[in-house]
Amino acid sequence: MISGLLMKEFTSLLGRENVFTDKADLVTYSYDAAVLDRVVPAAILRPSNYELVGKIVGLCNENSVPVTVRGAGTNLSGGTIPSANGVVLVTNALNNILEINEEDMYAVVQPGVVTAKLAAAVESKGLFYPPDPGSQAVSTIGGNVAENAGGLRGLKYGVTKDYVMGLKFFDACGNEVKTGSRTVKCVTGYNLTGLMVGSEGTLGIIYEVILKLIPLPLHRKSMIAVFNDTAMASGTVAAIIANRIVPATLEFMDNFTIRAVEKHSRAGLPLDAAALLLIEVDGHPAQVDEDAEKVESICRKNGATSLHVAQTASERDKIWAARRSALSALAQLKPTLVLEDATVPRSKIPEMVRAIENIGKRYNLAVGTFGHAGDGNLHPTILTDRRDTVEWKRVEDAIKEIFEKALALGGTLSGEHGIGLAKLRFLKDEIGAGAVLFSKNIKSALDPKNILNPGKVIGE
């Protein structure tokens, strides 16, 4: 239990308006977007500046109180489920874009900045921040860094780690740590930036991020290719990549997902299609036109029954808004949605799509599959009701088989959602006992009292 004296110190530091202990508030922060049991924390703390973050961490360490950092709570692996009798440190008051440097093309932001807000701010200056997780309208930069978030443009532009130039964070004792710089090159000391990205709040608490920006593409062209067979669609993904074309976005939707999205968004998607590919190429206008022609040709050669190219910006935006609505559309169908992100080498996409279809049929489960097929990152989404214990057992068995298949194909447990709590039991299957032990040694050295988001990524 947190002592009354410590609660008074928190209140004195932050003000009563930034310390939440009411039951309704505590329950609100007891879960995230993963399908896991809730854990009610002892308090919610909302610091308004970075100095207060350091003081909170120092107090938690002195009193052996677990602290879990939370942005928008959109993560899908249980990474922000708190510890009982611990505190949740929310970053939504640390939401300032501190600098956008147009000359050197970088931005400096606080962790609570919403991803889409940053993207819009830099785009207004002719610059581009490519990482675009599906939750970008609400997710925060701090959470993106902690989870190494990906998104639709990962195929061409990479993921969050490819844009983090430097960080400032507090270690477990509340000491300030600076890593990286505003320069393109920096090899001073250990690569602490790389260590922190994807660490899910287990090694330090980030309070400032330096992000690389790039020039905004001059031209874009978006298209939808329709297929009567999922194997043809997934095979087309592999064919596009094999022809040395790298679209900005190459997305896959099966029929189950198409129907859910169309009901939700009324975007005009063909309900009779077995699968769709949503494709965008960008860059210099001449290159875009050339690549688009090649992509159209490959799609038709590989069985596309029709292909539509967006003619206006609004039509283009409608296509991508429909794709981004896939998760919320599917979530309306049943009480429980389990969204996974098993990822395989791109050439193995057709085999992985077939495996997911077969697993869904074998376990008699409703499964919608969509995702970033161009970079091998599929999102098999199981619709169920967790209260049905018999079906839930089938769900768990199906998830295990999906992971096993992904690993057998040379893939990974998680392309962008992280390990958190949800995938702990599978971690050793991918990285081995030696890597788990090495990671635990790092954690115990940097956080000897195990106060920083304990239990996540590598377990206790």
C-alpha positions in Angstrom: 0.0 0.0 0.0 1.1 3.6 -0.6 1.5 5.4 2.7 -0.5 8.4 3.5 2.7 10.4 3.9 3.7 9.5 0.3 0.3 10.5 -1.0 0.7 13.8 0.7 4.1 14.3 -1.0 2.5 13.6 -4.4 -0.3 16.0 -3.7 2.1 18.7 -2.5 4.2 18.3 -5.6 1.5 18.1 -8.2 -1.5 19.9 -6.6 -4.7 18.1 -5.6 -6.1 18.6 -9.1 -3.4 16.3 -10.6 -3.6 13.4 -8.1 -6.5 11.1 -8.8 -7.6 8.4 -6.3 -11.4 8.1 -6.9 -12.5 4.6 -7.8 -13.9 5.7 -11.2 -10.6 7.3 -12.2 -8.6 4.3 -11.0 -10.7 1.8 -12.9 -10.4 4.0 -16.1 -6.6 3.5 -15.9 -6.7 -0.2 -15.0 -6.6 -1.6 -18.5 -5.6 -0.8 -22.1 -6.6 -2.1 -25.5 -5.3 -5.6 -24.9 -7.7 -8.4 -23.8 -6.3 -8.9 -20.3 -7.6 -8.6 -16.8 -7.8 -5.2 -15.2 -5.4 -4.2 -12.4 -6.5 -1.2 -10.3 -3.6 1.1 -9.3 -3.4 3.1 -6.1 -3.2 6.6 -7.7 -3.0 8.4 -11.0 -0.4 11.2 -11.2 -0.4 13.9 -13.8 2.8 16.0 -13.8 2.7 19.3 -15.8 6.5 19.6 -16.4 9.5 17.3 -16.7 11.0 18.3 -13.4 8.0 16.9 -11.6 8.4 13.6 -13.6 11.9 13.2 -12.1 10.7 13.9 -8.6 7.8 11.4 -8.9 10.2 8.7 -10.1 12.6 9.5 -7.3 9.9 9.2 -4.7 8.6 6.0 -6.1 12.1 4.5 -6.1 12.7 5.5 -2.5 9.4 4.0 -1.4 9.6 0.9 -3.8 6.3 1.9 -5.5 5.8 0.6 -9.0 5.2 3.3 -11.6 3.6 2.7 -15.1 3.7 5.5 -17.7 0.7 5.9 -19.8 0.0 8.1 -22.8 -3.4 7.4 -24.6 -3.5 3.7 -23.6 -4.1 2.5 -27.1 -1.4 -0.2 -26.9 -2.5 -3.7 -27.6 -0.2 -5.9 -25.6 -1.0 -4.9 -22.0 2.0 -2.6 -21.7 0.2 0.1 -19.7 -1.7 -2.2 -17.3 -0.5 -1.0 -14.0 0.7 -2.8 -10.9 -1.6 -3.2 -7.9 -0.6 -0.6 -5.3 1.4 1.2 -7.9 0.9 4.5 -9.6 0.1 5.5 -13.2 2.0 8.5 -14.5 0.0 10.1 -17.3 1.8 12.3 -19.9 -1.2 14.1 -21.4 -0.1 17.4 -19.7 3.4 17.1 -21.3 2.0 17.8 -24.8 4.1 20.5 -26.3 5.9 20.6 -29.7 9.0 22.4 -28.4 10.7 22.9 -31.8 10.3 22.2 -35.5 13.6 23.0 -37.1 13.0 23.4 -40.9 16.7 24.0 -41.7 18.0 20.8 -40.1 14.7 18.9 -40.4 14.0 17.7 -36.9 11.4 18.2 -34.3 11.7 18.2 -30.5 8.5 17.2 -28.7 7.2 16.1 -25.3 5.9 12.6 -24.9 2.2 13.6 -24.6 2.1 15.1 -28.1 -0.5 13.3 -30.2 1.0 11.7 -33.3 -1.4 13.1 -35.8 -1.0 16.6 -34.3 2.8 16.4 -34.9 2.3 15.1 -38.4 0.0 17.9 -39.3 2.3 20.6 -37.8 5.3 19.4 -39.7 3.4 18.9 -42.9 2.2 22.6 -42.8 5.9 23.5 -43.1 6.5 21.2 -46.1 8.1 18.4 -44.0 7.1 14.9 -43.3 7.0 12.6 -40.2 6.2 9.2 -41.7 5.3 6.8 -38.8 1.6 6.5 -38.8 0.2 3.9 -36.4 -3.5 3.1 -36.9 -4.3 4.9 -33.6 -2.4 8.1 -34.6 -5.4 10.3 -34.1 -5.1 9.6 -30.3 -1.8 7.8 -29.7 1.1 9.8 -28.3 4.7 10.1 -29.4 5.9 8.8 -26.0 3.8 5.7 -26.4 5.0 5.3 -30.0 8.6 5.4 -28.9 8.0 3.1 -25.9 6.3 0.5 -28.2 8.4 1.2 -31.4 5.1 1.8 -33.2 4.8 1.1 -36.9 1.9 1.9 -39.2 0.7 1.9 -42.8 3.8 3.5 -44.2 6.3 1.2 -42.6 7.1 -0.6 -45.9 8.9 2.4 -47.5 9.6 4.6 -44.6 10.3 2.4 -41.6 8.9 2.6 -38.1 9.4 4.9 -35.1 12.9 3.7 -34.2 14.1 5.0 -37.6 13.1 8.6 -36.7 14.3 8.9 -33.1 17.5 10.9 -33.1 17.7 11.4 -29.3 15.9 11.3 -26.0 15.9 12.7 -22.6 14.6 10.5 -19.8 14.7 9.7 -16.1 16.2 6.5 -14.8 14.8 4.5 -12.0 16.3 6.8 -9.4 15.0 10.0 -11.0 18.3 11.0 -12.6 18.2 12.8 -15.9 19.8 11.0 -18.8 20.4 12.5 -22.3 21.1 10.3 -25.3 21.5 11.0 -29.0 21.6 14.5 -30.5 20.2 16.9 -33.1 22.9 15.8 -35.6 22.5 13.3 -38.3 25.4 11.3 -37.0 26.1 10.6 -33.4 28.1 7.7 -31.9 28.9 9.2 -28.5 28.8 6.5 -25.9 26.4 3.5 -25.8 23.4 3.6 -28.1 21.0 4.3 -25.2 18.4 5.7 -27.7 18.2 2.3 -29.3 17.9 0.6 -25.9 15.0 2.9 -24.9 13.0 2.6 -28.1 10.6 -0.3 -27.6 11.4 -0.8 -23.9 7.8 -0.2 -22.9 8.6 2.0 -19.9 10.7 -0.7 -18.2 14.1 1.1 -18.3 13.3 4.8 -18.0 10.6 7.4 -18.3 11.0 9.6 -21.4 10.3 13.3 -21.2 11.6 14.7 -24.4 12.1 13.2 -27.9 14.1 14.5 -30.9 12.6 13.2 -34.1 14.0 13.2 -37.7 11.9 14.8 -40.4 12.1 14.3 -44.1 10.9 16.3 -47.1 7.2 15.9 -47.9 6.6 13.8 -51.0 5.7 15.9 -54.0 3.1 13.6 -55.4 1.0 10.6 -54.4 -1.2 8.1 -56.2 -3.5 5.7 -54.4 -5.4 2.7 -55.9 -7.5 -0.2 -54.9 -7.0 -3.6 -56.5 -9.9 -6.2 -56.3 -9.3 -9.9 -56.2 -11.6 -12.9 -56.2 -9.1 -15.0 -54.3 -7.0 -14.2 -51.2 -4.1 -16.3 -52.5 -3.9 -14.1 -55.6 -4.0 -10.9 -53.5 -1.3 -12.1 -51.2 0.7 -13.4 -54.1 0.5 -10.0 -55.7 2.1 -8.4 -52.6 5.1 -10.7 -53.0 5.2 -10.0 -56.7 5.3 -6.2 -56.3 8.2 -6.4 -53.8 10.0 -9.0 -56.0 9.8 -6.5 -58.9 11.8 -4.0 -56.8 9.0 -1.6 -56.3 8.5 -0.2 -52.8 5.1 1.5 -52.4 4.6 3.9 -49.5 1.7 1.7 -48.5 0.6 -1.8 -49.4 -2.3 -2.9 -47.4 -4.4 -6.1 -47.4 -8.0 -6.7 -46.5 -9.9 -10.0 -46.6 -13.7 -10.2 -47.3 -14.7 -10.4 -43.6 -12.9 -7.1 -43.0 -14.1 -5.5 -46.2 -17.7 -6.1 -45.2 -17.2 -4.8 -41.7 -15.4 -1.7 -42.9 -18.0 -0.9 -45.6 -20.9 -1.3 -43.1 -19.0 1.1 -40.8 -17.7 3.7 -43.2 -19.8 3.5 -46.4 -16.6 4.0 -48.5 -17.9 2.1 -51.5 -15.8 -1.0 -51.1 -16.8 -4.0 -53.2 -18.6 -6.4 -50.9 -18.1 -9.4 -53.2 -14.3 -9.1 -53.3 -12.4 -12.0 -51.6 -9.6 -9.5 -50.9 -8.4 -6.0 -51.6 -5.0 -4.4 -51.9 -4.9 -0.7 -51.0 -1.7 0.7 -52.5 -0.1 4.1 -52.5 3.1 5.2 -54.3 4.7 8.6 -53.7 7.7 10.7 -54.5 8.6 12.7 -57.6 5.7 12.9 -60.0 7.4 11.2 -62.9 8.6 8.3 -60.7 5.2 8.0 -59.1 3.5 7.7 -62.5 6.0 5.1 -63.6 5.7 3.0 -60.4 1.9 3.2 -60.5 1.8 1.9 -64.0 4.1 -1.0 -63.0 2.0 -1.8 -59.9 -1.2 -1.8 -62.0 0.4 -4.1 -64.5 1.5 -6.5 -61.8 -1.9 -6.5 -60.1 -3.6 -7.4 -63.4 -1.1 -10.1 -64.3 -1.7 -11.7 -60.8 -5.4 -11.9 -61.1 -6.9 -8.5 -60.1 -10.4 -8.4 -61.5 -10.5 -4.6 -61.3 -8.3 -1.7 -60.3 -9.4 1.8 -59.3 -7.1 4.8 -59.0 -8.2 7.7 -56.8 -8.7 10.8 -59.0 -8.8 13.4 -56.2 -7.3 14.1 -52.8 -10.6 13.6 -51.2 -11.1 10.3 -52.9 -7.6 9.3 -51.8 -8.3 10.3 -48.2 -11.6 8.3 -48.2 -9.7 5.2 -49.2 -7.2 5.5 -46.3 -9.9 6.6 -43.8 -11.7 3.3 -44.7 -8.6 1.3 -44.1 -7.9 3.0 -40.8 -11.4 2.2 -39.6 -10.8 -1.5 -39.9 -10.2 -2.1 -36.2 -13.2 0.0 -35.0 -15.4 -1.6 -37.6 -14.5 -5.1 -36.6 -14.9 -4.2 -32.9 -18.6 -3.5 -33.4 -19.3 -7.1 -34.4 -18.8 -9.0 -31.1 -18.1 -8.1 -27.5 -14.4 -9.1 -27.6 -11.8 -8.4 -30.3 -8.3 -9.9 -30.2 -6.0 -8.1 -32.6 -2.6 -9.8 -33.3 0.3 -8.7 -35.4 2.4 -11.7 -36.2 4.9 -10.7 -38.9 6.7 -12.8 -41.5 9.2 -12.1 -44.3 7.4 -10.5 -47.2 7.8 -13.5 -49.5 6.0 -15.6 -46.9 2.8 -13.5 -46.9 0.8 -15.9 -49.1 1.6 -18.9 -46.9 0.8 -16.9 -43.7 -2.5 -15.8 -45.1 -3.5 -19.4 -46.0 -2.4 -20.5 -42.5 -4.6 -17.9 -40.8 -7.6 -18.9 -42.9 -7.1 -22.6 -42.1 -6.6 -21.9 -38.4 -9.8 -19.9 -38.2 -11.8 -22.6 -39.9 -10.2 -25.4 -37.8 -11.1 -23.6 -34.6 -14.5 -22.4 -35.9 -13.7 -18.8 -35.2 -14.6 -15.5 -36.9 -11.3 -14.1 -38.1 -10.9 -10.9 -40.1 -7.4 -10.4 -41.5 -6.0 -7.0 -42.6 -2.7 -5.3 -42.3 0.5 -4.0 -43.7 1.1 -6.8 -46.1 3.9 -5.0 -47.9 6.2 -5.3 -44.8 4.9 -8.7 -43.8 2.8 -7.4 -40.9 -0.6 -9.0 -40.8 -3.3 -8.3 -38.2 -5.4 -11.5 -37.8 -8.3 -10.3 -35.7 -10.5 -12.7 -33.8 -14.1 -11.8 -33.0 -15.3 -13.6 -29.9 -16.9 -13.2 -26.5 -14.5 -13.8 -23.6 -17.4 -14.8 -21.4 -17.8 -17.9 -23.5 -15.1 -20.0 -21.8 -15.3 -22.8 -24.3 -14.8 -20.5 -27.3 -12.2 -18.5 -25.5 -10.1 -21.7 -25.1 -10.2 -22.1 -28.8 -9.2 -18.5 -29.3 -6.1 -19.0 -27.1 -5.2 -22.2 -29.0 -5.6 -20.5 -32.3 -3.4 -17.5 -31.3 -0.7 -20.0 -30.2 -0.8 -21.7 -33.6 -0.6 -18.3 -35.4 2.5 -17.4 -33.5 4.0 -20.8 -34.1 3.4 -20.5 -37.8 4.9 -17.0 -38.0 8.1 -18.2 -36.2 8.3 -21.3 -38.4 8.3 -19.0 -41.4 11.2 -17.0 -40.0 8.9 -14.2 -38.6 8.3 -12.6 -35.3 5.7 -12.5 -32.5 5.1 -8.8 -32.9 5.8 -6.4 -35.7 4.6 -3.3 -33.9 2.4 -4.0 -30.8 5.2 -5.0 -28.4 5.3 -7.8 -25.9 3.8 -6.2 -22.8 2.1 -8.9 -20.8 0.1 -10.5 -23.6 3.0 -12.2 -25.3 5.4 -12.9 -22.4 4.8 -16.7 -22.5 5.9 -16.9 -26.1 9.0 -14.7 -25.9 11.6 -17.4 -25.3 10.3 -19.3 -28.3 11.5 -16.5 -30.5 14.6 -15.0 -28.9 15.8 -17.9 -26.7 16.7 -18.3 -23.1 20.0 -16.5 -23.5 18.5 -13.3 -24.8 15.8 -13.4 -22.1 18.5 -13.7 -19.4 20.6 -11.0 -20.9 17.6 -8.7 -21.0 16.7 -9.4 -17.4 20.3 -8.6 -16.4 20.0 -5.2 -18.0 16.7 -4.6 -16.3 18.0 -5.6 -12.9 21.1 -3.4 -13.2 19.2 -0.3 -14.3 16.2 -0.8 -12.1 17.3 -2.9 -9.1 14.0 -2.3 -7.2 12.0 -3.2 -10.2 9.7 -0.2 -10.0 9.5 0.7 -13.7 6.5 -1.0 -15.3 7.4 -4.3 -13.6 6.4 -7.5 -15.3 6.3 -6.2 -18.8 8.4 -7.4 -21.9 10.6 -9.9 -20.0 8.4 -10.8 -17.0 9.4 -10.6 -13.3 
